[in-house]
Amino acid sequence: MGEESDYEDYCQIMYAMRKSVVRMKILVYLFVCGEPRNIQQITNVVGTWPSHVRGAMWGMGKRYNAESSLLARGLVARLSGDINSNVTTYTLTEKGRAYVLLICTTPEFNRSVRAIIEQFT
């Protein structure tokens, strides 16, 4: 993969963040908490319906297309539950951490990301 495909990936991720406040909130929340979380925990903190969180994570119809989902973009990783639990959790990838830091320094997102961070702390 060359610089051109990295730039295209960057543009598509930034577009996805502008199109969905839920995606942005999930990304920032996982960054702030620093630990894997399940859908219900994310839903409670982000303040939306579980279907919206699932849509932002995996994609769901027209509202959340699968190509722009957090999992498809490699920003979030899905962790399987252990032997004693069948709960699936999600965590931020290194790429996801890098994008949160990048978004924080982008003037277009700076104010909204700071507001989201204040909401979670």
N, C-alpha and C positions, 0 to 999 in steps of 0.2 A: 504494500500500500504506500502510495506516495503522498506528497504534500497536497496534491489536488483532491484526493479522496478524503484526506483528513479535514481539509477546509470544507468540503461538501458535507461531511458528517457534522462538523461544527455548525454550519448554517442550518441544517435540518434539525439539530437539537435545539438551537436557539429559537427557531420557528415553532417547534413543538412547545417550548416553554412559554412563548408569547400567546399561543393558542389555548393553553389550559392552566388556569390558576391551581387546579387540583394537582397536576403533575409537579408544578413548582413547589407547592406546599409539602407534598410527600418527599420530594428530594431534599428540601431544606430541613424538614423534620428528622429524616433519617441521619442527616449530617449533624444536627444539634444533639440528638439523643445518643448517637454513636454506638447503639446496640441493635441487633436484629429485632424486628417487631412483626407481629402478625397483622392480618387485615383488620381485625377488630380494634386493636390498639391504635393503628394508624387512623382508622375511621373516627374513633373517639377524639383524638387530638386534632385532626385536620378539620373536623366538623362538617362532614358530608356523609352521604349514603355509602354503604359498602359496595354497591354496584359501581359507583363513580371511582372508588379506589381501585377496584378490580379492573375497570376500564382503563384507567391511567397506567396501571401496571402491565396489563396484557393486551389491551385493545378490546373494543366492543362496538361493533357496528360502525355507523357513521360518526357518532359523537366522539369516540376515541378510536382512531384507526390503529391497527396493529403495528404498522411500520413506525409509528411515532411513539409507541409505548416505551415505558421506562426499561422494561426487560429487553425489548428488541434493540434498543439503542445502547444497551450494555451499561446503563447507569445504575441499575439495581440488580442484585443477584437474589435468586430464590434458593432458600435453604430448606431442606426436608427436615421434618421432625425426627427426634430420636426414637429409640425403641419404645420408650414409655409414653410418648406423645405423638399424635399424628398431625399436630399443628404445623403448618408451613409458615416460616418466617422469611422476612425480606431484609436485606441489608444493602448499604451503599457500596458500590465497587470503587476501586481507585479512580477509575474514569469518572464516576459520579462525583466523588470528592473534588476532583480537579475542576469539574464543571461548576459545582457550587461556588468554589473559590473564584473562578473566572466570572461567573454571573455577578458575584458581589462587587467586582471591580468594574463592571460594565455600567455606565451611567444610565442606560435605558432600564436596567433592572435594579439598580442599587437601592432606591427608596422602597420598592415593593418587597425586596428580599429582607431588608432591615426590619420592615414592619412584620413580616412573617416570623423572623427570628425572635423579635420582642414578644410575639404572641406565644411562642413555645417556651420562653425562659421565664 
